[in-house]
Amino acid sequence: MDGIGMETAVDPIALFGAWLKDARASEPNDATAVALATATRDGAPSVRMVLMKQVDQRGFSFYTNAESQKGLELAENPHAAMCFHWKSLRRQVRITGTVTELPGAEADDYFHSRSRLSQLGALASQQSRVLASRELLVARVEKLEEVFPGEVPRPDYWRGYVLRPERIEFWKDGAGRLHDRILFSRSEDSWRKERLFP
Ligand SMILES: Cc1cc2nc3c(=O)[nH]c(=O)nc-3n(C[C@H](O)[C@H](O)[C@H](O)COP(=O)(O)O)c2cc1C
């Protein structure tokens, strides 16, 4: 495990990649599931799970409905946080930073890589608004199946986002509660690395 060592790592994105690889090998499902916290303009927080779809030097990407609660909160306050917890590894990664939208072409590509049913579902869902009954949702999908027998267009509200990390903290379970915590903080073009008390 731990292909890149927590002790020697200088690039938190590379270390995250190594930990995600371990998680994919040991978690029963959804190793990329992550708690995403957003907040209103005046700081009232909310949190929910999303699937992190890509990690690269830009940051941590996910897709959602821009008109959902999280989408509306991100539009008025770009500050956000993520927390991965891989129970099978007893490891946690916490990230804070600011969120921007991914280019539309990237969202198009990912949208069309998903199953037809997922695409229709995204089109049918007015995410986070009140739904009178499940039947109504099923009927909306059936209707859309007829309207779009071929390619399903990506709805404008279905967007990709990327969390640009300012801080990334790696936490690893240790014997006798002597856990390891390593914090990377962005400073200019590099990362400052510090150990924290557990
Ligand atoms: C494991 C898991 C993964 C999820 N992945 C996503 C996702 O990638 N995008 C998304 O919009 N919702 C995802 N959801 C649903 C969200 O948790 C949430 O219910 C929905 O996005 C509405 O959130 P909001 O009202 O806070 O905006 C996922 C839920 C779970 C349990």
The ligand as an ORCA input file, in Angstrom:
! r2SCAN-3c Opt
* xyz 0 1
  C     -22.475      7.701     -2.885
  C     -23.269      8.860     -3.437
  C     -22.811      9.516     -4.580
  C     -23.510     10.606     -5.100
  N     -22.991     11.253     -6.193
  C     -23.601     12.382     -6.647
  C     -23.000     13.145     -7.700
  O     -21.924     12.814     -8.226
  N     -23.657     14.269     -8.108
  C     -24.833     14.675     -7.550
  O     -25.375     15.690     -7.976
  N     -25.410     13.978     -6.544
  C     -24.823     12.852     -6.074
  N     -25.388     12.145     -5.036
  C     -26.635     12.659     -4.434
  C     -26.294     13.806     -3.467
  O     -25.779     13.267     -2.247
  C     -27.504     14.706     -3.146
  O     -28.583     13.945     -2.682
  C     -27.972     15.505     -4.355
  O     -26.903     15.899     -5.183
  C     -28.725     16.755     -3.916
  O     -27.900     17.523     -3.075
  P     -28.207     19.071     -2.720
  O     -29.708     19.183     -2.517
  O     -27.440     19.349     -1.469
  O     -27.734     19.893     -3.868
  C     -24.722     11.033     -4.496
  C     -25.169     10.366     -3.348
  C     -24.460      9.299     -2.830
  C     -24.970      8.620     -1.581
*
